[in-house]
């Protein structure tokens, strides 16, 4: 590994914003390219991927995301890093799925044991769920009812069997609702939903190396603690993967951060040459937006530690953020009841910046009002 390099914080923030599609001169990317740039679009909350796409492309429409997740589309929804939902380009999904499979199956086994269900039972019910989908997709409730009636299973066995089949990568689901504010889960065999796709990737070690390489290209410079947070994997799983990437990486210091970070050597020049974000650069980012979701140990690069309790909730999730020059300056939220956007700034901002923030809040409100709650 090469000698350590020190980079200016402002340039590093600008480079990441550009890489993730929310810099001042960023060209809007197709959804699959946008998901690849962030190593998956976080999708644990219904609105997050829609807002993530909208903040990077004001011309984005919800129908584009629905089409990308439909049969023949460019994205697949899987549970992977930290056992949370992400949207991945088809060509990259197997690595994310395989590297994190242990986490999901282990959690499902533990839940099954509490309900008196063995792994053999889980597999049996998972196969029954797959068999029930052989003739086509089914809404979640219909799939549950079919399994309970056909095989006389209790609700826990049925539910866990569906979960096992999905977590194993044999079936998948998409939101078939016609509004970004609603969810209507429809399950299907993976081969029907995404013909030609398999989520059974190479061995877990090879998949972990590929996943970490993508992470570092998307988020580096990053600390090992950031990697552990983002993936949910153990140090024992991360360490050999980093060793395999040793020749590709450079130790990096960012002015103002006390940590030694890692970055792919080929990204250093683009970071060094990135012009700082303008002082009046404003963007709204989603709850658990991928950019901020990508860090934990080094989150202070994006916010004043005095504002941590306002910027992040009690379990470490980043709230929907108002950013000024790439730093979190406040939060915003969609009020479903009133169909309005509410906001709070951490400190007073100059009038021109307040006006820009107001414009972005109005734009977000208009976008979120395009479909019924």
Secondary structure, DSSP 8 states (H G I E B T S, - for coil): -EEEEEE-HHHHHHHHHHHTT-STT-----HHHHHHHTTSEE-SSHHHHHHHHHHH-TT--HHHHHHHHSTT-SEEEEE-GGG-EEEEEHHHHHHHHHHTHHHHHHHHHHHHHHTT--HHHHHHHHHHHHHHTTTS-EEHHHHHHHHHHHH---HHHHHHHHHHHHHTTSEEEEE--SSTT---EEEEEHHHHSTT-----S-HHHHHHHHHHHHHHHH-SB-HHHHHHHH---HHHHHHHHHHTGGGEEEEEETT--S-EEEEGGGHHHHHT-----TT-EEEE-TT-HHHHT-STTGGGSS-GGGHHHHB-TTS-B--EEEETTEEEEEEEEETTTTEEEEEESS---HHHHHHHHHHHHHHHHHHTSS--
